[in-house]
Amino acid sequence: MKFLILLTVLVAPTMLWSQDTIQYSIMSSGKRTGTHWVYSTTPNRYSIFFEFNDRGRGPKQNVVLTTDATGMPINRTITGVDYFKAPIQENFEIIDGVAKWKNNIEQGEKKISTPTLYSPLNSTPVEIEWMLQAALKNPDHKIGMLPSGFLQVTHIKNHELKVNGFTEEFELYSFIGSGGPPSHAWFTPKKKFFASVSGWSSVISQGFESYADELYKAQQKAEHDYFELQADRLTQVMKVPVAFTNVTLFDAIKGKGIKGQTVIVEGDKIITVGKSKSVKVPANAKVVDGAGKLLMPGLWDNHAHYNPDQGLYHLAAGVTNIKDMANGFDLPDTKKKVDSDELLGPEISVMSGFIDFAGPYAGPTGKIVKTLDEGLAAVNYYADHGYQQVKLYSSIPVDWVKPLAAQAHQRGMKVCGHIPSFMTATRAINDGYDQVIHMNMLMLNFMGDTIDTRSMGRFIKVGARAKDIDLASAPVKEFLHLLKTKNIVVDPTLSVFESMFINEEGKLAHGYETSVNQFPAEFRRGLYTGGLPTRKGHEADYQQSFNKMLKMLKLLYDNKITFVPGTDDFPGFMLHHELELYSQAGVPNAKILQSATIVSATVANKEKEFGSIEVGKKANMILVDGDPLKNISDIRKVELVMKNGNLYDPKSMYQSYGFGFWK
């Protein structure tokens, strides 16, 4: 079901308590960013409106829904635009026992003999209510879904809110069936939708906005119980030494493979590295025969936004360390739980404190400030709470960058981020940036300082115009020289722009060609939705602009400018593809693997602990059933993961989320 997919922006619902209009607020960072309402003028027929603004992005959708006398949806039409403003048109109907559906990427029909729900490709929060009520009618609270799969709901807990001197009770339900972890939503005792809450954004009944945080804290306890059990079940705590024998060892320092090696781990540390014929394996050791396989340091994702939902995806793909690029204020506490194996996931090796200027395009989390003094206070807050860097965002006034960067440096933190609107990357670097996030920010450097990049312009203008940048020109050479002399680090996230600029509606998204069959059916549908709507009619321009991005990446390599792989996308899967894109750009595979290991660790000032397989370092390693030095795509064949000396089986992890195992 689309509403259950991990990457869905909002997973929630809504509906009527009477025939009056019921309104809901969409909240982000404590402010209202959208609205959602539903009303019925005739029995069994409902009109729904859903809209929110997320930095210039966000859907605007209208649904007309008809149910039969039992409350089952039998006719549904949705029109409007999706999150990236692409037009949508989706229809569903059941006539004489035959269900038919059609949307932007698919159409089908199926004869049904029992109550069955349709999973909309484009869903509004309200619609989960009908699904809940339909599933609850069955003894096992499970119901079949179209085009495939099932939905199963479970009552988790009740929570009382004190409202104007009165006590009102609400019910928390979980939803599974489409793959991935459970999603959650709150309902009234009559099973009417009340709220869907998260650390990033929430949908809640109008007038109750101030209670979203309380509900979220109550929900987090249930979520934590699930993820704690997940960690217990999937983490193999090793109480004896572990010996990886007869492996080809990737020497991340030298960038080459060394055959016939044995590596021994005790506790969370590497204690022996040497030739297999010379190393004595302890009698009580767990032996992992790595003949014909590559043992290498764990991968780094340098652009992640950790949440417990994603921990499994990271680890199963061999990502043992991440740089968190913006999150809620509970990130330090979350890090402690991951470090203690209470939560499943990679080490959060770098925490980035998010700062943006208040306004219509302000970011969705972190410190949203109105004055420079508030910005400086935000820097100090993050320094006081153990963050390693601050991330400045697109609405920051240009003249604030220099003092904010100076304060961050004074407090021992690095400065990274988007390049603020009406500013060039050149100026941002000269004013104190240490790292530039996203390749589009490099390309915008050659389009002047008059572009408003707070919203989708930072994507659209690059897609349309990057093709015209002369990479052999003096301005480009001067910029590359600046990056080199200032030791600037670039986090390209090329796969994000391939998705926006190249993906075609109705065709499989790039990067999933070899893994698509691993995905549960409902997840798989989301891989065909296409890129930016503005590329239509300009496909050649967008393709050429993305090709120019690949060439810019190669120039970074040729000029010995540091770049590190990050996703800002589907964890694990897209990191693998990011590395494939670097290879496509012409970067040697050995250098790519170094960028994802020892270079990433060095950029994070963690090279003494991580990034290479050496005696005394932490045991964060992966066993690959292939040779990504020869074929970079073999990096997808992660057979075994070790983090902090614990072992993880990718096959078991993927299967627990309803995924197959890629081989």
Residue pairs with C-beta under 8 A, 6 or more apart in sequence:
1 119
1 123
1 131
1 145
1 149
1 151
1 175
1 177
1 178
1 522
2 8
2 119
2 120
2 121
2 122
2 123
2 522
2 525
2 526
3 11
3 12
3 13
3 119
3 120
3 123
3 125
3 127
3 128
3 183
4 11
4 151
4 175
4 176
4 177
4 178
4 179
4 180
4 183
4 522
5 11
5 178
5 179
5 180
5 522
5 523
5 526
6 180
6 181
6 309
6 310
6 313
6 523
6 570
7 526
7 570
9 54
9 83
9 201
10 26
10 52
10 125
10 196
10 201
10 203
11 125
11 183
11 185
11 196
11 198
12 125
12 128
12 185
12 193
12 195
12 196
12 202
12 203
13 125
13 126
13 127
13 128
13 129
13 131
13 132
13 185
13 193
13 196
13 203
14 22
14 24
14 36
14 38
14 48
14 124
14 125
14 126
14 127
14 128
14 129
14 193
14 203
15 22
15 38
15 46
15 126
15 129
15 130
15 192
15 193
16 22
16 38
16 39
16 40
16 46
16 192
17 188
17 190
17 192
19 39
19 40
19 41
20 39
21 37
21 38
21 39
22 37
22 38
22 39
22 205
23 35
23 36
23 37
23 205
23 206
24 35
24 36
24 37
24 125
24 126
24 195
24 203
24 204
24 205
24 206
25 32
25 34
25 35
25 36
25 203
25 204
25 205
25 206
25 209
26 32
26 33
26 34
26 35
26 36
26 52
26 201
26 202
26 203
27 33
27 201
27 202
27 203
27 204
27 209
27 212
28 52
28 54
28 200
28 201
28 202
28 364
28 365
29 362
29 363
29 364
29 365
29 366
29 368
32 209
33 52
33 53
33 54
33 58
33 201
34 50
34 51
34 52
34 53
34 58
35 49
35 51
35 52
36 48
36 49
36 50
36 51
36 52
36 124
36 125
36 126
36 203
37 48
37 49
38 46
38 47
38 48
38 49
38 126
39 46
39 47
40 46
40 47
41 47
44 66
44 67
44 68
44 69
44 71
45 64
45 65
45 66
45 67
46 63
46 64
46 65
46 66
46 67
47 62
47 63
47 64
47 65
48 61
48 62
48 63
48 64
48 65
48 124
48 126
48 127
49 61
49 62
49 63
50 59
50 60
50 61
50 62
50 63
50 124
50 125
50 126
51 58
51 59
51 60
51 61
52 58
52 59
52 201
53 360
54 83
54 201
54 364
55 361
55 362
55 363
55 364
55 394
55 454
55 455
56 361
56 454
56 455
56 456
56 457
57 83
57 84
57 85
57 455
57 456
58 83
59 80
59 81
59 82
59 83
59 122
60 80
60 81
61 78
61 79
61 80
61 81
61 82
61 88
61 122
61 124
62 78
62 79
62 80
63 76
63 77
63 78
63 124
63 126
63 127
64 76
64 77
65 73
65 75
65 76
65 127
65 130
66 73
66 74
66 75
66 76
67 73
67 74
67 130
68 74
70 115
70 137
71 130
71 133
71 134
72 115
72 117
72 130
72 134
73 92
73 117
73 118
73 127
73 130
74 93
74 94
75 92
75 93
75 94
76 90
76 91
76 92
76 93
76 118
76 120
77 90
77 91
77 92
78 88
78 89
78 90
78 120
78 122
78 124
79 88
79 89
80 87
80 88
81 87
81 88
81 533
82 88
82 122
82 529
84 456
84 500
84 531
84 532
84 533
85 456
85 533
86 104
86 505
86 530
86 532
86 533
87 533
88 103
88 104
88 122
89 103
89 104
90 101
90 102
90 103
90 104
90 120
90 121
90 122
91 100
91 101
91 102
91 103
92 99
92 100
92 101
92 118
92 120
93 99
93 100
93 101
94 100
94 112
97 111
97 112
97 113
98 109
98 110
98 111
98 112
99 109
99 110
99 111
99 112
99 116
99 118
99 146
100 107
100 108
100 109
101 107
101 108
101 109
101 118
101 146
101 147
102 108
103 120
103 121
103 122
104 121
104 505
104 506
104 529
104 530
105 121
105 505
105 506
105 525
105 528
105 529
105 530
106 121
106 147
106 506
106 525
106 528
108 146
108 147
110 146
110 147
112 144
112 146
114 144
115 134
115 137
115 143
116 143
116 144
116 145
116 146
117 130
117 131
117 134
117 143
117 144
117 145
117 146
117 151
118 145
118 146
119 145
119 146
119 147
119 149
119 151
119 178
119 522
120 127
121 525
121 529
125 193
125 196
125 203
126 193
128 175
128 185
128 193
128 196
129 187
129 191
129 192
129 193
131 143
131 151
131 153
131 175
132 153
132 173
132 175
132 185
132 187
132 191
132 193
133 191
134 143
135 141
135 142
135 143
135 151
135 152
135 153
136 153
136 191
137 143
140 152
141 152
141 153
141 154
142 150
142 151
142 152
142 153
142 177
143 150
143 151
143 152
144 150
145 151
145 177
145 178
145 522
147 521
147 525
148 521
148 522
149 177
149 178
149 520
149 521
149 522
150 177
151 175
151 176
151 177
151 178
152 175
152 176
152 177
153 173
153 174
153 175
154 173
154 174
154 176
154 182
155 171
155 172
155 173
156 172
156 173
156 174
156 184
156 222
157 171
157 172
157 218
157 221
157 222
158 169
158 170
158 171
158 172
159 169
159 170
159 172
159 186
159 214
159 215
159 218
160 167
160 168
160 169
160 170
161 167
161 168
161 169
161 170
161 208
161 211
161 214
161 215
163 208
163 211
169 189
170 186
170 187
170 188
170 189
170 194
170 195
170 215
171 186
171 187
171 188
171 189
171 191
172 184
172 185
172 186
172 187
172 218
172 219
172 222
173 184
173 185
173 186
173 187
174 182
174 183
174 184
174 222
175 182
175 183
175 184
175 185
176 182
176 183
177 522
178 520
178 522
178 523
178 658
179 519
179 520
179 522
179 523
179 657
179 658
179 659
180 309
180 520
180 523
180 657
180 658
181 226
181 227
181 230
181 308
181 309
181 312
181 657
182 226
184 196
184 219
184 222
184 223
185 193
185 195
185 196
186 193
186 194
186 195
186 196
186 197
186 215
186 219
187 193
187 194
188 194
194 204
194 205
194 208
195 202
195 203
195 204
195 205
195 208
195 211
195 212
195 215
196 202
196 203
196 204
197 203
197 204
197 212
197 215
197 216
197 219
198 216
199 216
199 307
199 327
199 328
199 330
199 365
200 328
200 364
200 365
201 364
202 212
202 216
204 211
204 212
204 215
223 308
224 308
224 343
227 308
227 311
227 343
227 344
228 342
228 343
230 312
230 344
230 656
231 341
231 342
231 343
231 344
233 656
234 312
234 344
234 648
234 649
234 652
234 653
234 656
235 341
235 344
235 646
235 648
236 646
236 647
236 648
236 649
237 341
237 646
238 265
238 286
238 645
238 646
238 647
240 282
240 284
240 285
240 286
241 264
241 265
241 266
241 271
241 282
241 284
241 285
241 286
242 264
242 265
242 266
242 285
242 286
242 288
242 619
242 642
242 645
242 647
243 262
243 263
243 264
243 265
243 279
243 281
243 282
243 285
243 286
243 287
243 288
244 262
244 263
244 264
244 265
244 288
244 290
244 295
244 621
244 623
245 262
245 276
245 281
245 287
245 288
245 289
245 290
245 291
246 260
246 261
246 262
246 276
246 289
246 290
246 291
247 261
247 262
247 263
247 290
247 291
247 293
247 294
247 295
247 623
248 257
248 258
248 259
248 260
248 261
248 290
248 293
248 294
248 295
248 627
249 257
249 258
249 259
249 261
249 263
249 273
249 294
249 295
249 296
249 613
250 256
250 257
250 294
250 295
250 296
250 297
250 593
250 597
250 613
250 629
251 257
251 258
251 612
251 613
252 296
252 297
252 593
252 594
252 597
252 598
252 611
252 612
252 613
253 598
253 612
253 614
255 590
255 591
255 593
255 594
256 590
256 629
257 294
257 627
257 629
260 275
260 276
260 277
261 273
261 274
261 275
261 276
261 295
262 272
262 273
262 274
262 275
262 276
262 279
262 281
263 270
263 272
263 273
263 295
263 613
263 621
264 270
264 271
264 272
264 273
264 279
264 281
264 282
264 285
265 271
265 619
265 621
265 642
265 645
266 645
267 619
267 645
268 618
268 619
268 644
268 645
268 646
269 616
269 617
269 618
269 619
269 645
270 613
270 614
270 615
270 616
270 617
270 618
270 619
271 615
272 279
272 615
273 613
273 614
273 615
281 287
288 623
288 640
290 623
292 625
293 623
293 624
293 625
293 626
293 639
294 623
294 624
294 626
294 627
294 628
294 629
294 634
295 613
295 621
295 622
295 623
295 624
296 593
296 597
296 613
296 621
296 622
296 624
296 628
297 320
297 597
297 598
297 601
297 610
297 611
297 612
297 613
297 620
297 621
297 622
298 318
298 319
298 320
298 321
298 346
298 597
298 610
298 620
298 621
298 622
298 641
298 642
298 643
299 317
299 318
299 319
299 320
299 321
299 565
299 575
299 596
299 597
299 622
299 635
300 319
300 320
300 321
300 322
300 323
300 349
300 564
300 565
300 596
300 597
300 600
300 601
300 604
300 611
301 314
301 319
301 321
301 322
301 323
301 346
301 565
301 566
301 567
301 571
301 575
302 322
302 323
302 491
302 564
302 565
302 566
302 600
302 603
303 323
303 325
303 437
303 491
303 493
303 566
303 567
303 568
304 310
304 314
304 322
304 323
304 324
304 325
304 346
304 566
304 567
304 568
304 571
305 324
305 325
305 326
305 327
305 568
306 322
306 324
306 327
306 331
306 334
306 338
306 345
306 346
306 348
307 327
308 334
308 343
308 344
308 345
310 345
310 571
311 338
311 343
311 344
311 345
311 346
312 344
312 345
312 653
312 656
312 657
313 570
313 571
313 572
313 573
313 657
314 322
314 345
314 346
314 571
314 572
315 344
315 345
315 346
315 641
315 643
315 648
315 650
315 653
316 572
316 638
316 641
316 648
316 650
316 653
316 654
317 571
317 572
317 573
317 575
317 576
317 636
317 638
317 650
318 572
318 622
318 624
318 635
318 638
318 641
318 650
319 346
319 571
319 572
319 575
320 346
320 347
320 610
320 620
320 621
320 622
320 641
320 642
320 643
321 346
321 347
321 349
321 600
321 601
321 604
321 606
321 610
321 620
322 345
322 346
322 347
322 348
322 349
322 350
323 349
323 350
323 352
323 566
323 600
323 604
324 331
324 348
324 350
324 351
324 352
325 352
325 354
325 391
325 416
325 437
325 566
325 568
326 352
326 354
326 363
326 365
326 366
326 391
327 334
327 351
327 354
327 365
327 366
328 365
329 366
331 348
331 351
332 351
332 385
332 386
332 387
334 343
334 348
335 348
335 351
337 343
338 344
338 345
338 346
338 347
338 348
339 347
341 644
341 646
346 643
347 610
347 620
347 643
347 644
349 601
349 604
349 606
349 610
350 388
350 389
350 604
351 382
351 386
351 387
351 388
351 389
352 387
352 388
352 389
352 390
352 391
352 416
353 366
353 367
353 378
353 379
353 381
353 382
353 385
353 387
353 389
353 390
353 391
353 413
354 363
354 365
354 366
354 367
354 390
354 391
354 393
355 366
355 367
355 369
355 375
355 378
355 379
355 390
355 391
355 392
355 393
355 396
355 404
356 362
356 363
356 366
356 367
356 368
356 369
356 392
356 393
356 394
356 395
356 396
357 368
357 369
357 370
357 375
357 393
357 395
357 396
357 397
357 400
358 368
358 369
358 370
358 395
359 395
359 454
361 394
361 395
361 454
361 455
362 368
362 393
362 395
363 393
363 394
363 395
366 378
366 391
367 374
367 375
367 378
367 381
367 382
369 375
369 377
369 378
372 397
372 400
372 403
372 404
375 396
375 400
375 403
375 404
376 403
376 404
376 407
378 390
379 390
379 404
379 407
379 408
379 411
379 413
380 407
380 411
382 390
382 413
383 408
383 411
383 412
383 413
387 413
388 413
388 414
388 604
388 605
389 408
389 413
389 414
389 415
389 416
389 434
389 435
390 404
390 408
390 413
390 414
390 415
390 416
390 417
391 416
391 417
391 437
392 401
392 404
392 405
392 415
392 416
392 417
392 418
392 420
392 433
393 417
393 418
393 420
394 418
394 419
394 420
394 421
394 453
394 454
394 458
395 420
395 421
395 454
396 404
396 417
396 420
397 420
398 420
398 422
398 423
398 427
398 449
401 420
401 423
401 427
401 428
401 431
401 432
401 433
402 431
402 432
404 415
404 432
405 415
405 431
405 432
405 433
406 432
408 414
408 415
408 432
409 415
409 432
414 434
414 435
415 432
415 433
415 434
415 435
416 433
416 434
416 435
416 436
416 437
416 489
416 491
417 433
417 435
417 436
417 437
418 437
418 438
418 441
418 453
418 458
419 425
419 428
419 433
419 436
419 441
419 444
419 445
419 453
420 428
420 453
421 451
421 452
421 453
421 454
422 449
422 450
422 451
422 452
423 449
424 444
424 445
424 448
424 449
425 433
425 436
425 441
425 442
425 444
425 445
425 479
426 445
426 479
426 482
427 449
428 436
429 436
429 482
429 483
429 486
429 488
430 482
433 488
434 487
434 488
434 489
435 488
435 489
435 490
435 491
435 603
436 442
436 488
436 489
436 490
436 491
437 491
437 493
438 491
438 492
438 493
438 496
438 497
438 568
439 490
439 492
439 493
439 494
439 497
439 549
439 552
439 553
440 458
440 459
440 462
440 466
440 497
440 549
441 458
442 479
442 490
442 552
443 462
443 466
443 469
443 545
443 548
443 549
443 552
444 451
444 453
444 458
444 461
444 462
445 479
446 469
446 475
446 476
446 479
447 461
447 462
447 465
451 457
451 458
451 461
453 461
456 532
459 497
459 500
459 532
460 532
460 534
462 497
462 545
463 497
463 500
463 501
463 532
463 534
463 535
463 538
463 541
463 542
463 545
463 546
464 534
464 538
464 541
464 542
464 545
465 545
466 545
466 546
466 548
466 549
467 541
467 544
467 545
467 547
467 548
469 476
469 548
470 476
471 548
471 551
471 552
471 555
476 555
480 555
480 556
480 559
480 561
481 559
482 488
483 490
483 556
483 559
483 561
484 559
484 560
484 561
487 562
488 561
488 562
489 562
489 563
489 564
489 603
490 556
490 561
490 562
490 563
490 564
491 563
491 564
491 565
491 566
492 549
492 553
492 556
492 563
492 565
492 566
492 578
493 566
493 567
493 568
493 569
493 578
494 549
494 550
494 553
494 578
494 581
494 582
494 585
495 510
495 511
495 567
495 569
495 574
495 577
495 578
495 581
496 567
496 568
496 569
497 546
497 549
498 510
498 511
498 546
498 581
499 509
499 510
499 511
499 531
499 569
500 531
500 532
500 535
501 531
501 532
501 535
501 542
501 543
501 545
501 546
502 510
502 531
502 542
502 543
502 546
503 509
503 510
503 529
503 530
503 531
504 530
504 531
504 539
505 528
505 529
505 530
505 531
506 528
506 530
507 528
507 530
508 516
508 527
508 528
509 527
509 528
509 529
510 577
511 573
511 574
511 576
511 577
511 580
512 519
512 527
512 573
512 577
514 633
514 636
514 662
515 573
515 636
515 662
516 524
516 527
517 660
518 654
518 659
518 660
518 661
518 662
519 527
519 659
519 660
520 657
520 658
520 659
523 659
531 542
532 542
535 541
535 542
550 581
550 584
550 585
551 585
553 563
553 581
553 582
553 585
553 587
554 585
554 586
554 587
556 563
557 563
557 585
557 586
557 587
557 591
562 599
562 603
563 595
564 595
564 596
564 599
564 600
564 603
565 575
565 578
565 579
565 582
565 592
565 595
565 596
565 600
566 575
566 578
567 574
567 575
567 578
575 596
576 633
576 635
576 636
579 592
579 593
579 596
579 628
579 632
579 635
580 632
580 633
582 592
582 595
582 632
583 589
583 592
583 632
587 595
589 628
589 629
589 630
589 631
589 632
590 629
592 632
593 628
593 629
593 635
597 611
597 612
598 607
598 611
598 612
599 611
600 611
601 607
601 609
601 610
601 611
601 612
602 611
608 617
609 617
609 618
610 617
610 618
610 620
611 617
613 621
618 644
618 645
619 642
619 643
619 644
619 645
620 642
620 643
620 644
621 641
621 642
622 638
622 640
622 641
622 642
623 638
623 639
623 640
623 641
624 634
624 635
624 637
624 638
624 639
625 634
625 637
625 638
625 639
625 663
626 634
626 635
626 637
627 634
628 634
628 635
636 662
637 662
637 663
638 650
639 650
640 647
640 648
640 649
640 650
641 647
641 648
641 649
641 650
642 648
650 661
651 661
654 660
654 661
654 662
655 661
